[in-house]
Amino acid sequence: MMNRDNFPKVSPGEFSEILNDIWRLPNKDRPAVCLWGDPGLGKTSCVQAWGNSVNTICVSTFSEPADILGMPEKTSAGTTRMLKPDWVTIKPSSDHKGYIPSGDTKPAHKNVYLFDDFNRANNLVLNALMPLLLFKKTQSWKLNPSALIVLTANFPDKTNLANLQSFTDQAIQERFLNFECKFGGAAFKSWMSWAQDQDGLSQKGLSWLKQEPEIMSSGRGRNPRTITRFLTLIQPIPESDLKDQFDRVKLLAQGAGIDDILIKSFESFVFGKQKKKLFTSSEFYALADNFNEIKRRIEYAIMGKNGIEMGALSTILDQVVTDLPAEITSAQRDSWLKLLRLDLVPNDLRVKTLNALSKTDLPELTEYLCSDAKLSQLILEL
């Protein structure tokens, strides 16, 4: 099984520097590179921006082998050869950046080929892709020797998307350099610098993010793509109308995939309420030796005026699963057990969380939790 913990962790900016280093290598020594990461971190945007800075870039996704190998034609000699797909036949242009249109017949002198979300493709497509990764050619045609192939991929174990390839085949993994995209710290500052230069993002929302930098992470509903979508949706609403139209803002946030805790945080910011500290997964694992403090912080984060907000509690549990470390200490393991034993956690959330944990790289944690007699008894009461 692929072990993401062996991949170097890089920010989008650091990955761009790595691509610069590879681009300086002689043509024959440029390996294919893969940037792994959870959805919404900006992997595609990072590679596309870098590709535009050095040359034209072709962005492709593949659904069947013919998308890579091309279509067959009969030659004058009576043999069959494969025609190049149009994404291969690209001519660089000084007035063209970003996605390159098809139809040009001259190959580029230098090209960056981004194969986006390539592990969404099935095994037949991946097998067709292998000769390009190894030799930059297929049986009938070849890329320019100076071409650089960059791939992006999502982690199956974190997204729980059944259509993602998990790559148990070590031979596939070793065909390219592997890096994992991480977002936070310097990457957040870089994103904020970019966002402040954009005309289509809510300035009120950006002010909120400055106050709550921990909002932006790799979790579902908290990644750069989701946050950017939300700030774009609310930008047309005048700041003076945000309070009166907050029900609409909330619907837009939910539609964009923003989680309940962040919606509450933004509501408090808009209405000038006392700042309510968010509970983060890093706190859960850092405070494992003091579960009473974990319990206090969770209760503070999920209590609303009408009692426990189950959406907020569900979000916290999802985040703690998503950020599960590669190795878990006995204190962290016991904190998990105490968390799921809490009376405030309903049984449906217990079962949902245990199911999510069973699909991670630490199934032994689920086995430990399910072996606890008290927790098992609580679950059986469902």
C-alpha positions in Angstrom: 0.0 0.0 0.0 1.2 3.5 -0.8 2.6 5.2 2.3 2.0 8.9 2.1 4.2 9.4 5.1 7.3 8.7 3.0 6.6 11.6 0.7 8.3 14.9 1.4 5.9 17.6 2.5 6.0 20.8 0.5 4.0 24.0 0.2 2.9 25.1 -3.3 5.7 27.6 -3.4 8.3 25.0 -2.4 7.0 22.7 -5.1 7.5 25.4 -7.7 11.1 25.7 -6.7 11.5 21.9 -7.1 10.1 22.1 -10.6 12.6 24.9 -11.3 15.4 22.6 -10.2 14.1 19.7 -12.4 13.6 22.1 -15.4 17.3 23.0 -15.2 18.3 19.3 -15.7 19.4 18.0 -19.2 16.4 16.8 -21.2 17.2 13.1 -20.7 17.4 13.5 -16.9 14.0 15.2 -16.3 11.9 12.6 -14.4 8.1 12.8 -14.2 6.9 14.4 -10.9 3.8 13.8 -9.0 2.2 16.2 -6.5 -0.1 14.3 -4.1 -2.6 15.9 -1.7 -6.1 16.2 -0.4 -8.6 17.9 -2.7 -8.8 21.7 -2.9 -5.2 22.6 -1.9 -4.4 24.3 -5.2 -2.2 21.5 -6.7 -3.4 22.1 -10.3 -3.2 25.9 -10.0 0.3 25.7 -8.6 1.6 23.6 -11.5 -0.3 25.6 -14.1 1.1 28.9 -12.7 4.7 27.5 -12.8 4.2 26.1 -16.3 3.1 29.5 -17.6 6.2 31.1 -16.1 8.6 28.9 -18.0 6.7 27.9 -21.1 3.4 27.0 -22.5 1.6 24.2 -20.5 -0.9 21.6 -21.6 -3.4 20.4 -19.0 -5.0 17.1 -19.7 -7.2 14.5 -18.1 -7.7 11.0 -19.4 -10.8 8.7 -19.4 -9.7 6.0 -21.8 -6.4 4.6 -23.3 -7.2 6.3 -26.7 -6.9 9.7 -24.9 -3.2 8.8 -24.5 -2.3 6.5 -27.4 -4.4 8.2 -30.0 -6.6 6.7 -32.7 -5.4 4.1 -35.3 -4.9 4.7 -39.0 -3.8 2.5 -41.8 -0.5 3.5 -43.5 0.4 3.2 -47.2 2.4 0.1 -46.3 -0.7 -1.6 -45.0 0.4 -1.4 -41.4 -1.4 0.4 -38.5 -0.1 3.3 -36.6 -1.6 5.5 -33.9 -2.2 9.2 -34.6 -1.0 11.6 -32.0 -3.7 13.0 -29.7 -4.2 16.7 -30.3 -2.8 17.6 -26.8 0.6 16.4 -27.9 0.8 18.5 -31.1 1.1 22.0 -29.5 3.1 24.9 -30.8 4.3 27.5 -28.2 3.0 31.0 -28.7 4.1 34.2 -27.2 0.5 35.5 -26.9 -1.0 32.3 -25.4 -0.8 31.2 -21.8 -2.6 28.6 -19.7 -4.7 26.0 -21.4 -3.6 25.4 -25.0 -6.2 24.8 -27.8 -5.9 21.8 -30.0 -5.5 21.8 -33.7 -1.8 22.9 -34.2 0.4 20.4 -36.0 3.8 21.5 -34.9 5.2 20.0 -31.7 6.4 22.4 -29.0 10.1 23.0 -28.6 9.6 22.8 -24.9 6.5 21.8 -23.1 5.2 21.1 -19.6 2.5 18.4 -19.6 0.2 18.4 -16.6 -1.8 15.2 -16.2 -4.4 16.3 -13.7 -5.9 13.9 -11.1 -4.3 11.1 -13.0 -5.2 8.5 -10.4 -8.9 8.9 -11.1 -8.2 7.0 -14.3 -8.7 3.3 -14.5 -5.8 0.7 -14.8 -6.1 0.5 -18.6 -5.4 4.2 -18.8 -2.5 4.0 -16.3 -0.9 1.2 -18.3 -1.1 3.3 -21.4 0.5 6.2 -19.6 3.5 4.1 -18.4 5.6 4.4 -21.6 5.3 8.2 -21.5 6.4 8.3 -17.9 9.4 6.0 -18.6 10.5 7.0 -22.1 8.4 10.0 -23.1 7.0 8.0 -26.1 4.5 5.4 -27.1 4.9 2.8 -29.8 3.9 5.2 -32.6 4.9 8.7 -31.5 7.0 10.5 -28.9 7.0 13.8 -26.9 9.7 16.3 -27.5 12.8 15.2 -25.5 12.7 18.4 -23.4 9.1 17.7 -22.2 8.5 17.6 -18.5 5.5 15.5 -17.2 3.9 16.6 -14.0 1.1 14.7 -12.4 -1.4 15.6 -9.6 -3.2 13.0 -7.6 -5.5 12.7 -4.5 -5.0 10.3 -1.6 -7.6 7.6 -1.7 -7.3 6.9 2.0 -8.2 10.4 2.9 -10.9 11.3 0.4 -12.7 7.9 0.6 -13.5 8.2 -3.1 -13.9 4.7 -4.5 -12.8 5.7 -8.0 -9.3 6.7 -7.0 -6.5 4.2 -7.6 -4.6 3.3 -4.4 -1.4 2.2 -6.2 -0.4 -1.0 -4.3 1.9 -1.6 -7.3 5.3 -0.3 -6.2 6.5 -0.3 -9.8 4.0 2.5 -10.6 4.9 4.6 -7.6 8.6 4.5 -8.4 8.2 5.8 -12.0 8.1 9.4 -10.8 9.2 11.7 -8.0 6.6 11.9 -5.2 5.8 15.0 -3.1 2.8 15.8 -0.8 1.2 19.2 -0.9 0.7 20.8 2.5 -1.1 24.0 3.3 -0.4 26.3 6.2 2.0 28.8 7.6 4.0 30.3 4.7 1.5 28.8 2.2 -1.4 30.6 3.9 0.5 33.9 3.7 1.2 33.4 0.1 -2.5 32.6 -0.6 -3.6 35.7 1.3 -1.2 37.9 -0.7 -2.7 36.5 -3.9 -6.3 36.8 -2.6 -5.9 40.5 -1.7 -5.0 41.3 -5.3 -8.2 39.7 -6.6 -11.2 41.8 -7.5 -13.8 39.0 -7.2 -13.3 38.1 -3.5 -15.2 39.5 -0.5 -13.0 41.9 1.5 -15.1 41.2 4.6 -14.3 37.5 4.1 -10.6 38.2 3.8 -10.7 40.3 7.0 -12.3 37.3 8.7 -9.5 35.0 7.4 -6.8 37.4 8.7 -8.4 37.1 12.2 -8.8 33.3 12.0 -5.8 32.0 10.0 -6.3 28.5 11.4 -9.5 28.3 9.3 -7.5 27.4 6.2 -6.3 23.8 6.3 -6.5 20.6 4.3 -9.8 19.6 5.8 -13.0 19.2 3.9 -14.8 22.6 3.8 -11.6 24.4 5.0 -9.3 24.2 2.0 -8.3 27.1 -0.3 -10.6 26.0 -3.1 -13.7 25.9 -0.9 -12.9 29.1 0.9 -12.2 30.9 -2.4 -15.5 29.7 -3.8 -17.3 31.0 -0.8 -15.6 34.4 -0.9 -16.5 34.7 -4.6 -20.1 33.9 -4.0 -20.6 36.5 -1.3 -18.6 39.2 -2.9 -21.6 40.8 -4.7 -23.4 41.3 -1.4 -22.6 44.7 0.0 -20.9 44.5 3.4 -23.6 46.7 4.9 -26.2 44.0 3.9 -24.4 41.0 5.2 -26.2 41.0 8.5 -29.7 41.4 7.0 -29.0 38.8 4.3 -27.1 36.3 6.5 -29.6 33.5 5.9 -28.7 33.8 2.2 -25.0 34.0 3.1 -25.4 30.8 5.1 -27.0 29.0 2.2 -24.2 30.1 -0.1 -21.7 28.9 2.4 -23.4 25.5 2.7 -23.6 25.2 -1.0 -19.9 25.9 -1.3 -19.1 23.2 1.2 -18.2 25.4 4.2 -18.6 23.4 7.4 -21.0 24.5 10.2 -18.2 25.6 12.6 -16.8 28.0 10.0 -20.2 29.4 9.2 -20.7 30.1 12.9 -17.3 31.8 13.1 -18.1 34.0 10.1 -21.5 34.9 11.6 -19.8 36.0 14.8 -17.4 38.1 12.8 -20.1 39.7 10.7 -22.3 40.5 13.8 -19.4 41.6 15.9 -20.0 38.9 18.5 -17.3 37.8 20.9 -14.8 35.6 19.1 -15.4 32.0 19.7 -12.2 30.0 19.4 -12.3 27.1 16.9 -11.3 23.7 18.0 -8.7 22.2 15.7 -7.5 18.6 15.2 -4.0 19.7 16.1 -5.3 20.6 19.6 -6.8 17.2 20.0 -3.5 15.4 19.3 -1.3 17.9 21.2 -3.5 17.8 24.3 -3.8 14.0 24.4 -2.4 13.9 28.0 -5.1 16.2 29.2 -8.4 14.9 28.0 -10.4 17.1 30.4 -9.0 20.2 28.5 -9.9 18.5 25.2 -13.5 17.9 26.4 -13.8 21.5 27.7 -12.6 23.0 24.4 -14.9 20.8 22.3 -17.9 21.6 24.5 -17.2 25.3 24.1 -16.9 25.0 20.3 -20.1 23.1 19.8 -22.5 24.7 22.3 -25.0 27.0 20.8 -27.9 29.0 22.4 -30.2 26.0 21.8 -27.8 23.3 23.0 -25.3 21.1 21.2 -24.9 21.9 17.5 -24.5 18.4 16.0 -23.2 19.8 12.7 -20.3 21.4 14.5 -19.6 18.2 16.5 -19.6 16.2 13.3 -17.2 18.6 11.6 -14.8 18.3 14.6 -14.8 14.5 14.4 -14.3 14.6 10.6 -11.3 16.9 11.0 -9.7 14.7 13.7 -10.1 11.7 11.5 -8.7 13.5 8.4 -5.6 14.7 10.3 -4.9 11.3 11.9 -1.1 11.1 12.4 1.0 8.3 10.8 1.8 6.9 14.2 -0.5 7.3 17.2 0.7 7.4 20.8 -1.1 5.5 23.6 -2.3 8.8 25.1 -3.8 9.8 21.7 -5.4 6.4 21.4 -6.9 6.7 24.8 -8.2 10.2 24.0 -10.0 8.8 21.0 -11.7 6.2 23.2 -12.7 8.8 25.8 -14.0 11.1 23.0 -16.3 8.4 21.5 -17.5 7.5 25.0 -18.7 11.0 25.7 -22.5 11.3 26.3 -22.6 14.3 24.0 -21.6 12.1 21.0 -24.7 10.4 19.5 -24.5 6.8 18.4 -24.9 7.6 14.7 -21.8 9.8 14.9 -19.9 7.1 16.8 -20.6 4.6 14.1 -19.8 7.0 11.2 -16.5 8.0 12.9 -15.5 4.4 13.5 -16.3 3.5 9.9 -14.1 6.5 8.7 -11.2 5.4 11.0 -11.4 1.8 9.6 -10.5 3.2 6.2 -7.4 5.0 7.3 -3.8 3.7 7.5 -4.3 2.8 11.2 -7.0 0.1 11.2 -5.5 -1.1 14.5 -6.9 2.0 16.1 -10.4 1.0 15.1 -9.8 -2.5 16.4 -8.6 -1.1 19.8 -11.7 1.1 20.1 -14.1 -1.6 19.1 -12.5 -4.0 21.7 -13.6 -1.6 24.5 -16.6 -3.2 26.3 -18.2 0.2 27.3 -18.0 1.7 23.8 -19.3 -1.6 22.2 -22.2 -1.5 24.6 -23.0 2.1 23.6 -22.9 1.2 19.9 -25.2 -1.8 20.4 -27.8 0.5 21.8 -28.2 2.2 18.4 
